[in-house]
Amino acid sequence: MEKSPFSPKFYQNDNRSPVTEFIDSLAKNEQATVQRKIQLHAMMGTALTYPHTRHIESKLWELRVNANGRFIRLFYFMRGNEIIYLHGVTKSRDKHLNSDIEIAKGRVNDLLNIK
Protein backbone atom coordinates (compact mmCIF):
# COMPACT_ATOMS: atom_id res chain seq x y z
CA MET A 1 0.00 0.00 0.00
CA GLU A 2 1.19 3.48 -0.88
CA LYS A 3 2.33 5.74 2.00
CA SER A 4 -0.05 8.58 2.79
CA PRO A 5 1.36 12.07 2.24
CA PHE A 6 -0.56 13.31 5.29
CA SER A 7 -0.29 11.85 8.77
CA PRO A 8 -3.46 11.54 10.87
CA LYS A 9 -2.93 12.26 14.58
CA PHE A 10 -5.38 12.33 17.46
CA TYR A 11 -5.43 15.00 20.17
CA GLN A 12 -4.28 13.63 23.53
CA ASN A 13 -4.65 15.09 26.98
CA ASP A 14 -3.67 13.32 30.22
CA ASN A 15 -2.88 10.13 28.24
CA ARG A 16 -6.43 10.11 26.84
CA SER A 17 -7.53 10.54 23.27
CA PRO A 18 -11.10 11.87 23.29
CA VAL A 19 -11.45 11.36 19.53
CA THR A 20 -10.29 7.75 19.69
CA GLU A 21 -12.70 7.18 22.60
CA PHE A 22 -15.50 8.77 20.55
CA ILE A 23 -14.75 6.55 17.53
CA ASP A 24 -14.59 3.47 19.78
CA SER A 25 -18.05 4.33 21.14
CA LEU A 26 -19.61 4.10 17.66
CA ALA A 27 -21.20 0.96 16.22
CA LYS A 28 -18.69 -1.31 14.42
CA ASN A 29 -20.00 -0.40 10.95
CA GLU A 30 -19.77 3.32 11.81
CA GLN A 31 -16.22 2.85 13.09
CA ALA A 32 -15.26 1.22 9.79
CA THR A 33 -16.83 4.07 7.81
CA VAL A 34 -14.99 6.67 9.90
CA GLN A 35 -11.67 4.82 9.51
CA ARG A 36 -12.10 4.66 5.71
CA LYS A 37 -12.80 8.41 5.62
CA ILE A 38 -9.72 9.12 7.78
CA GLN A 39 -7.62 7.02 5.36
CA LEU A 40 -9.02 8.94 2.39
CA HIS A 41 -8.27 12.20 4.19
CA ALA A 42 -4.68 11.06 4.84
CA MET A 43 -4.23 10.27 1.14
CA MET A 44 -5.76 13.50 -0.17
CA GLY A 45 -5.16 16.00 2.63
CA THR A 46 -6.16 19.52 1.65
CA ALA A 47 -7.32 18.31 -1.77
CA LEU A 48 -10.27 16.60 -0.05
CA THR A 49 -12.98 19.24 -0.19
CA TYR A 50 -16.72 19.65 0.35
CA PRO A 51 -18.80 17.52 0.90
CA HIS A 52 -16.07 15.51 2.69
CA THR A 53 -14.59 18.44 4.61
CA ARG A 54 -15.82 21.90 5.55
CA HIS A 55 -14.12 24.97 7.00
CA ILE A 56 -15.59 26.02 10.36
CA GLU A 57 -13.47 29.05 11.29
CA SER A 58 -9.85 30.13 11.50
CA LYS A 59 -7.72 26.94 11.63
CA LEU A 60 -10.69 24.68 12.44
CA TRP A 61 -12.19 22.26 9.90
CA GLU A 62 -14.52 19.28 10.03
CA LEU A 63 -14.29 15.87 8.39
CA ARG A 64 -17.83 14.92 7.42
CA VAL A 65 -18.87 11.27 7.58
CA ASN A 66 -22.25 9.82 6.66
CA ALA A 67 -22.54 6.35 8.22
CA ASN A 68 -25.87 4.83 7.21
CA GLY A 69 -27.72 8.09 7.70
CA ARG A 70 -25.92 9.13 10.91
CA PHE A 71 -23.87 12.25 10.47
CA ILE A 72 -20.54 12.02 12.24
CA ARG A 73 -18.16 14.96 12.40
CA LEU A 74 -14.51 15.03 13.38
CA PHE A 75 -13.12 18.50 14.00
CA TYR A 76 -9.49 18.89 12.98
CA PHE A 77 -6.74 21.30 12.05
CA MET A 78 -3.67 20.99 9.86
CA ARG A 79 -0.11 21.42 11.09
CA GLY A 80 2.32 20.87 8.24
CA ASN A 81 1.51 17.44 6.86
CA GLU A 82 -0.28 16.38 10.06
CA ILE A 83 -4.05 16.21 10.28
CA ILE A 84 -4.82 16.52 13.97
CA TYR A 85 -8.30 15.34 14.92
CA LEU A 86 -9.54 17.24 17.96
CA HIS A 87 -13.14 16.37 18.76
CA GLY A 88 -15.84 14.05 17.47
CA VAL A 89 -19.62 14.40 17.50
CA THR A 90 -22.67 12.73 16.07
CA LYS A 91 -24.62 15.54 14.48
CA SER A 92 -28.35 15.61 15.13
CA ARG A 93 -29.23 19.15 14.03
CA ASP A 94 -28.43 21.55 11.23
CA LYS A 95 -25.82 23.49 13.15
CA HIS A 96 -23.10 22.45 15.55
CA LEU A 97 -23.45 23.28 19.17
CA ASN A 98 -21.21 26.18 20.06
CA SER A 99 -19.88 24.05 22.93
CA ASP A 100 -18.50 21.48 20.45
CA ILE A 101 -16.77 24.20 18.44
CA GLU A 102 -15.38 25.73 21.64
CA ILE A 103 -13.99 22.35 22.74
CA ALA A 104 -12.22 21.94 19.39
CA LYS A 105 -10.90 25.53 19.45
CA GLY A 106 -9.61 25.04 22.99
CA ARG A 107 -7.72 21.94 21.86
CA VAL A 108 -6.17 23.84 18.94
CA ASN A 109 -5.04 26.51 21.38
CA ASP A 110 -3.70 23.84 23.75
CA LEU A 111 -1.62 22.29 20.94
CA LEU A 112 -0.38 25.69 19.81
CA ASN A 113 0.32 26.71 23.45
CA ILE A 114 -2.03 29.66 23.25
CA LYS A 115 -3.54 30.63 26.60
C-alpha positions as CSV (number, residue, x, y, z in Angstrom):
1,M,0.0,0.0,0.0
2,E,1.2,3.5,-0.9
3,K,2.3,5.7,2.0
4,S,-0.1,8.6,2.8
5,P,1.4,12.1,2.2
6,F,-0.6,13.3,5.3
7,S,-0.3,11.9,8.8
8,P,-3.5,11.5,10.9
9,K,-2.9,12.3,14.6
10,F,-5.4,12.3,17.5
11,Y,-5.4,15.0,20.2
12,Q,-4.3,13.6,23.5
13,N,-4.6,15.1,27.0
14,D,-3.7,13.3,30.2
15,N,-2.9,10.1,28.2
16,R,-6.4,10.1,26.8
17,S,-7.5,10.5,23.3
18,P,-11.1,11.9,23.3
19,V,-11.5,11.4,19.5
20,T,-10.3,7.7,19.7
21,E,-12.7,7.2,22.6
22,F,-15.5,8.8,20.6
23,I,-14.8,6.5,17.5
24,D,-14.6,3.5,19.8
25,S,-18.1,4.3,21.1
26,L,-19.6,4.1,17.7
27,A,-21.2,1.0,16.2
28,K,-18.7,-1.3,14.4
29,N,-20.0,-0.4,10.9
30,E,-19.8,3.3,11.8
31,Q,-16.2,2.9,13.1
32,A,-15.3,1.2,9.8
33,T,-16.8,4.1,7.8
34,V,-15.0,6.7,9.9
35,Q,-11.7,4.8,9.5
36,R,-12.1,4.7,5.7
37,K,-12.8,8.4,5.6
38,I,-9.7,9.1,7.8
39,Q,-7.6,7.0,5.4
40,L,-9.0,8.9,2.4
41,H,-8.3,12.2,4.2
42,A,-4.7,11.1,4.8
43,M,-4.2,10.3,1.1
44,M,-5.8,13.5,-0.2
45,G,-5.2,16.0,2.6
46,T,-6.2,19.5,1.7
47,A,-7.3,18.3,-1.8
48,L,-10.3,16.6,0.0
49,T,-13.0,19.2,-0.2
50,Y,-16.7,19.6,0.3
51,P,-18.8,17.5,0.9
52,H,-16.1,15.5,2.7
53,T,-14.6,18.4,4.6
54,R,-15.8,21.9,5.6
55,H,-14.1,25.0,7.0
56,I,-15.6,26.0,10.4
57,E,-13.5,29.0,11.3
58,S,-9.9,30.1,11.5
59,K,-7.7,26.9,11.6
60,L,-10.7,24.7,12.4
61,W,-12.2,22.3,9.9
62,E,-14.5,19.3,10.0
63,L,-14.3,15.9,8.4
64,R,-17.8,14.9,7.4
65,V,-18.9,11.3,7.6
66,N,-22.2,9.8,6.7
67,A,-22.5,6.4,8.2
68,N,-25.9,4.8,7.2
69,G,-27.7,8.1,7.7
70,R,-25.9,9.1,10.9
71,F,-23.9,12.3,10.5
72,I,-20.5,12.0,12.2
73,R,-18.2,15.0,12.4
74,L,-14.5,15.0,13.4
75,F,-13.1,18.5,14.0
76,Y,-9.5,18.9,13.0
77,F,-6.7,21.3,12.1
78,M,-3.7,21.0,9.9
79,R,-0.1,21.4,11.1
80,G,2.3,20.9,8.2
81,N,1.5,17.4,6.9
82,E,-0.3,16.4,10.1
83,I,-4.1,16.2,10.3
84,I,-4.8,16.5,14.0
85,Y,-8.3,15.3,14.9
86,L,-9.5,17.2,18.0
87,H,-13.1,16.4,18.8
88,G,-15.8,14.0,17.5
89,V,-19.6,14.4,17.5
90,T,-22.7,12.7,16.1
91,K,-24.6,15.5,14.5
92,S,-28.3,15.6,15.1
93,R,-29.2,19.1,14.0
94,D,-28.4,21.5,11.2
95,K,-25.8,23.5,13.2
96,H,-23.1,22.4,15.5
97,L,-23.5,23.3,19.2
98,N,-21.2,26.2,20.1
99,S,-19.9,24.0,22.9
100,D,-18.5,21.5,20.4
101,I,-16.8,24.2,18.4
102,E,-15.4,25.7,21.6
103,I,-14.0,22.3,22.7
104,A,-12.2,21.9,19.4
105,K,-10.9,25.5,19.4
106,G,-9.6,25.0,23.0
107,R,-7.7,21.9,21.9
108,V,-6.2,23.8,18.9
109,N,-5.0,26.5,21.4
110,D,-3.7,23.8,23.7
111,L,-1.6,22.3,20.9
112,L,-0.4,25.7,19.8
113,N,0.3,26.7,23.5
114,I,-2.0,29.7,23.3
115,K,-3.5,30.6,26.6
